[in-house]
């Protein structure tokens, strides 16, 4: 159904090579379609690389490497092109063969049989990847070209409708974010006598690096940047499982009352500085290498520290301490932890944290409902794609069935 090739074009700029617009991993991961844009990263490639990896209209681009095997095989459709629009490293190109409808190919790559194949065939320990052979062996449902076109037209229409509703739900969540941020800033940052933030922190520990995996490894839960929920400033419910050397767990294991701080991440997701309060973590839970674990001093309340960091994050006070390289932000925690904050005794910390938590509870409840609604729509969308591609439904007679 398609010719498959994996790209070797990295993000570096080298003398003697040609300037290109680079389609990166995050461009594919976050978008249904990709196209040339002034916002794309600039890099360089050889003329041979440009000939081999230039993206053409109708191509599908897939993620082939990730920290999470479930993030492998995410695809985007190439909607437009340019002479210097090139596929970047960690991605693969699926170029439809004669008789394969381009949009059908993209939808088919998002169906459950194909995604399950990608997840099952991804190999690795701290980072997972698909071989070219694994990509080519994906079981793509086959239909004649006319039926492929019908399925693609059906999904183009129905998925666009579903995405409009999901976008509206997320806009509501972001609006409530603003209310949460205002509440945090108003309640947490007032006070005349101030000390450096570091006075509340006993220990800062970086998260687990993939290179630290050893032969005496055991399973651990890993709290990643992707697990942070922006408004609630706490971890999601399903951490990633990895293997790590037992010696590393002793110094990095999380415990109740710790606070996690996002110190490295993409600029279009959560800006660095987003905190998360650790509440009753499972045994052998650690943070990823993009997250710092902050352990409060004996007379500092962890929930208060988390809310205080949330207030600083809400008012952008982490920004002067962040730097950016190749699309990634990094927080200089040594500098950031010298930001000055109000002095409060332990009893005041606990009391204020409880009051702010109560003030935020209504906002969190509304956001939880909206997230559940968006998740239901996402689940329905993926089920619809699979049903249409595999022939479980007749796309010429299917109704909308979009859940509210």
C-alpha angles and dihedrals in degrees: 000000000000146000110243127202133164121224127239097188110120131193097262128112115223132185114253095026128105124257115249141179103243122215102211135197093261092050089059097038095055103036138065090208134025129203139158113290140166086238093065120104116264118226137147134255138175120259089251091053091049091051092049102039105030108127119239129202108271096029120128117220120206136192108240102176132046146145087246121050089214089064092060120102096027105154141201131190119238103234099175138005146200135199090260099039103120136178114242135221120289088035135098131208121224107194113191117243122223108290094031116107107225097222091044089054091055092048092046091053087058094053120110098248091055095043091048089052091051093048093047094047097046111109132197145084111237093005126031130210144177123228120225088250090054091052094048092049094059110131101238113185110244128220132160115271095259092054090045088056092049091050092047093049091048094050094042088059102038097042091049089056092049092047090053090058092045090051090052091051091050091048088056090051091051090049090054088048088064091054091049092049092050091051092050095047093047097048105033108041103051117107137102102221110065140181134184114281089239089073088076095052125083097182140003117204127182119229131253120298120209091233090064094071110118141182093265090058125153131189116274135178112239123207107212134188087254090062093063117105107210102216099035095045092215139102126280120247102253115056122191119259120225138156122251140171111273092232091062094054093059092064099034106038113125123233135190111288097028119128125217122211124198104230102167132031151114117304094228097055119047114342108236115270097059109142132209128196115226111224120182097330120201115257114277094023116153135167126250123253091263092062132070120214112220117197113198122230117256096268096043123092114228095214090050090050091050092050091046091053087047090056092050089048091048091055095044096244091143093063099083088054096051127090130188132221126173094343095313125111120213125193119219096219093183089063097034095054089062091067107121121245134179119278114242130169119239094261092051091049093054093044095048093045090054092049093048091046089053091048090052096045095086092049091048091050092053091047092049090054091049092047091051090051092049091047091052090052092048090051091049091048093054091046090050092050091051094045093050096045095046094045095246088132131037104239092202092064105023118122125220099261090176109164118231 
